Amino acid sequence: MNDSVASTSATRNQRRLLIALALAATYMVAEFVGGLLTGSLALLADAGHMLSDVFALAMSVAAIQIARLPPTPQRTYGYQRTEILAALGHGILLVCISVYIFAEAYGRARAPVEILGAPMLVIAVGGLVINIVGLLILRAGKGENLNVRGAWLHVMSDALGSVGAITAAILIWAFGWTWADSLASVVIGLMVIYSSWILLREALAVLMEGAPTHIDVEEVRRAMREHRAVLGVHDLHIWTVGSGMVSLSGHVVAHEGFENGSLLREIGDLLITHFGIAHATIQIEPENFQESGSATCD
């Protein structure tokens, strides 16, 4: 992804996040007030989850802005990992929200309170509508940016939480089953835990510099070795610096007499065309390099 395309994508994602942030912040207040008025833990849990959404979305917007800062002599990759750190923060925050929800649900199960089902239902439906709008706004960016994906997961789990609150409200309104509120809260908490696990796993994979899941390292190695001038490939590393920026480094043992500049260009074209890797650092080694004992090629 070149710089101009990356900048345009970052601007679009930032705009999406700002719109989703405004929607979440507005309805978070409505759900919190509604939860207090109706006595519904499910609404308060959803409001707390929306609070995490507001914080996460604000953090996402800031992370995208920081990630666009230029590299410095000390930070040669710039600040692109800021977005990954924000995604990690999202996951940790989701876990904390879940623990709070479980604790409150346990307390409510031991000491039930009166809940107004009809007002709770109206507020929960409104929350679901807001979340669906947020999901539609963020959908286009979740595939290209882990930070936006984290925000999308936040909103998705919140939408599912609204569905749980709606179900509980109907049961309370129709049958007086107040225990449905605590049950819905636990279900919301479990969904939040699941979302956080997915996000934490992806963010940690980037921070540990693991190969991106959509790239088969051995397939990349085979493709490079199929070049007519290549004898072997070793010390091959593929990792993600930030959202949309995959990097590669490796040593290529080449036939003597083949022009290194041409080999580098052809391998570079191969990596971009077939694997989408635009940031590659290749060291060309002479044919007798493997006999020196300092390295082996596979």
Phi, psi and omega in degrees: 000119182283172188296320182293318178295317180298320180294317179297317179297318180296321179296317179297315181295322179296320179295316178300316182294323179296318179295314179297324178297315180297317179296314183295318181296320180296313185278341175301316179297317180298317180291323179296312178297317179297321178296320178293319183289323183268344183079017185271120175291325180300318178292318178296321177297318179294323177294319177297321177294321177294327175299319177295325176299313181300313179297316182294318180294319177297319178295324179294316179299314180295321181296319179297319180295316180294321182297339181275355178295145183289158177297158176234168178301331179272329179243083188292338175267003182076216185241029186294334179289350178304321180296323180290321177297322177296318178297320177298318177298322176303311183298316180296319179297320178298320179296317179298318178299319181297316180300318179297316180299315180299317181297316180293321179297321178296318179296319179292325180296327180278330181224082182298149177235162179288137182232134178272103187295315185296308177300322178300319180297315181299315182293319180295320177297317177300320178297320179297318179299314179299318181293322178297318177299316179299320179297318179295323180292319186273349187302317185295333184264350187289337181277344185249354186213121183295326179296315177293324177299320177299317178296320180297319179296322176303309184292323179297313179295327177291323177296317177295325176297322177296322177298318178297318179294322178297315179299315179297319181298319179296317180294322179291316182295316186277322188238353182074021182278083183294337179296340179297332179295313179294321180297316179298323179297318179296318178299317177301314180299319179295320178294323178295319178300317180298315179299318182293323180297315179300314183292316180298319180298316181290318180294318180293326178298321178291315182294330177275004177058039173285160178293141177303144185296336183273002181241127176268111185299319180293326177294322176297316179300314180298319181296321178292321182289340180287349177296139186298337183263357187262127176266327181194161178228129177216173184050045181272126180229135177228129182210170179250127177278309179207180182303122177084000181240099178260133181242155179219143169223148180187164177251132180241122175270122188242156174299143175292144178095348178272134184291123186297322181299317179295319180297317179297317180297317183291321177293321178300316178297320178299314183293321180289313187292315188265336185234354179070024180262108184261345183248091184236137174241113184244130173258120178271129180241146181292163185301326182273005181298324182291346180269354185281343180087356183272347179200160174237151178242148184235000000 
